[in-house]
Amino acid sequence: MDVPLWLALLVVGVLGVKLVRPPWWLIAVLLLGGYLVADSFLAPAIGTVLK
C-alpha cells in the first residue's frame, strides 16, 4: 500500500491537534516559521542534519 506523503502528514497533524490540543496561534507560528525557514539560507543546513 502506497500512501502519499501529504496524506500521512495530514493524518499525523490532525491526530496531533486532537490529542495534544495546542493553541491555534502556536500551530500558525510553527507553520509560518517552517515555511520561512524552508526558503532561507538555513534550508540546506537543516536538510543535511535531517538526512
C-alpha positions as CSV (number, residue, x, y, z in Angstrom):
1,M,0.0,0.0,0.0
2,D,1.5,3.3,-1.0
3,V,0.4,6.4,1.0
4,P,1.2,9.8,-0.3
5,L,3.4,11.9,1.9
6,W,0.8,14.8,2.1
7,L,-1.8,12.3,3.3
8,A,0.4,10.9,6.0
9,L,1.4,14.4,7.2
10,L,-2.3,15.4,7.2
11,V,-3.3,12.4,9.3
12,V,-0.4,13.0,11.8
13,G,-1.3,16.7,12.0
14,V,-5.0,16.1,12.7
15,L,-4.3,13.4,15.3
16,G,-1.7,15.7,17.0
17,V,-4.1,18.6,17.2
18,K,-6.9,16.3,18.5
19,L,-4.8,14.6,21.1
20,V,-2.4,17.3,22.3
21,R,-4.7,20.3,21.8
22,P,-2.1,23.0,21.2
23,P,-3.3,26.6,20.9
24,W,-4.1,27.7,17.3
25,W,-1.7,30.6,17.4
26,L,1.2,28.1,18.2
27,I,0.2,26.0,15.1
28,A,0.1,29.1,13.0
29,V,3.5,30.2,14.2
30,L,5.1,26.8,13.6
31,L,3.7,26.6,10.1
32,L,4.7,30.1,9.2
33,G,8.1,29.6,10.7
34,G,8.7,26.4,8.9
35,Y,7.7,28.0,5.6
36,L,10.0,30.9,6.2
37,V,13.0,28.7,7.2
38,A,12.5,26.4,4.2
39,D,13.0,29.4,1.9
40,S,16.0,30.8,3.8
41,F,19.8,30.2,3.7
42,L,19.3,27.7,6.6
43,A,17.4,25.2,4.5
44,P,20.5,23.3,3.1
45,A,22.0,23.1,6.6
46,I,18.7,21.7,8.1
47,G,18.4,19.3,5.1
48,T,21.8,17.8,5.8
49,V,21.0,17.4,9.5
50,L,17.7,15.6,8.8
51,K,19.2,13.2,6.2
